[in-house]
Amino acid sequence: MNEDIKRIARRRVKAKLGLYIHATVYVVVNAFLALVQSQTTPQYAWALWPAAGWGLGLAFHAAVVLLASSGVRERMEAEELRKLESR
C-alpha cells in the first residue's frame, strides 16, 4: 500500500509541475508576442488572439490537474467499489 501512495504522490507532483511549466511558458511567450506586436503594429492587438486561445487550453489543463489532485477520482472509485460490494 505504501508504494501505491508514493506512486500517486509522484503522479500528482508530475502533473502539478507540468502545469507550472505550461503556465510559465505561456507567460513568457505571450509577453514576447505582446512586445513584438507593440513594436510592429501597435494599432491592432493581434497578440490577444494567441493569448486567448492558449489561455483556454491552459485553463483546461489547470482544471484537470486541480480536479485530479483534489481526490475526486479516488472518492468516486471508493463509492463505486462500495456499491459493487454491497450487491
C-alpha positions as CSV (number, residue, x, y, z in Angstrom):
1,M,0.0,0.0,0.0
2,N,2.9,2.4,0.8
3,E,4.2,2.0,-2.8
4,D,0.7,2.9,-4.2
5,I,0.7,6.1,-2.2
6,K,4.2,7.0,-3.4
7,R,3.1,6.3,-7.0
8,I,0.0,8.5,-6.6
9,A,2.1,11.3,-5.0
10,R,4.7,11.2,-7.8
11,R,1.9,11.3,-10.4
12,R,0.3,14.3,-8.8
13,V,3.6,16.2,-8.4
14,K,4.5,15.5,-12.0
15,A,1.1,16.8,-13.1
16,K,1.5,20.0,-11.0
17,L,5.0,20.6,-12.3
18,G,3.7,20.2,-15.8
19,L,1.0,22.8,-15.2
20,Y,3.6,25.2,-13.7
21,I,5.9,24.8,-16.7
22,H,2.9,25.3,-19.1
23,A,1.9,28.5,-17.3
24,T,5.5,29.8,-17.3
25,V,5.9,29.2,-21.0
26,Y,2.5,30.8,-21.6
27,V,3.5,34.0,-19.8
28,V,7.0,34.2,-21.4
29,V,5.8,33.5,-25.0
30,N,2.8,35.8,-24.7
31,A,4.9,38.6,-23.2
32,F,7.2,38.3,-26.2
33,L,4.3,38.3,-28.6
34,A,2.9,41.4,-26.9
35,L,6.3,43.1,-27.2
36,V,6.6,42.2,-30.9
37,Q,3.1,43.5,-31.5
38,S,3.8,46.8,-29.7
39,Q,6.9,47.3,-31.9
40,T,5.3,46.4,-35.2
41,T,1.6,47.0,-35.2
42,P,0.5,48.8,-32.1
43,Q,-2.8,49.8,-33.6
44,Y,-4.0,46.2,-33.8
45,A,-3.9,43.9,-30.8
46,W,-3.3,40.7,-32.7
47,A,-1.3,39.2,-29.8
48,L,-4.5,38.8,-27.8
49,W,-5.7,36.0,-30.2
50,P,-3.0,33.5,-29.4
51,A,-3.1,34.5,-25.7
52,A,-6.8,33.8,-25.6
53,G,-6.7,30.5,-27.4
54,W,-3.7,29.2,-25.5
55,G,-5.2,30.6,-22.3
56,L,-8.3,28.4,-22.8
57,G,-6.0,25.4,-23.2
58,L,-4.1,26.4,-20.1
59,A,-7.4,26.7,-18.2
60,F,-8.5,23.2,-19.2
61,H,-5.0,21.9,-18.1
62,A,-5.3,23.6,-14.8
63,A,-8.9,22.2,-14.2
64,V,-7.7,18.7,-14.9
65,V,-4.7,18.9,-12.6
66,L,-6.7,20.6,-9.8
67,L,-9.5,18.0,-10.1
68,A,-7.1,15.1,-10.1
69,S,-5.2,16.4,-7.0
70,S,-8.4,17.1,-5.1
71,G,-9.1,13.3,-4.7
72,V,-12.4,13.4,-6.7
73,R,-11.4,10.3,-8.7
74,E,-10.4,8.3,-5.6
75,R,-13.6,9.2,-3.8
76,M,-15.7,8.2,-6.8
77,E,-13.8,4.9,-7.2
78,A,-14.3,4.2,-3.5
79,E,-18.0,4.9,-3.8
80,E,-18.3,2.6,-6.8
81,L,-16.5,-0.2,-5.0
82,R,-18.8,0.2,-2.0
83,K,-21.8,-0.1,-4.3
84,L,-20.5,-3.1,-6.1
85,E,-19.5,-4.9,-2.9
86,S,-23.0,-4.3,-1.3
87,R,-24.7,-6.3,-4.1
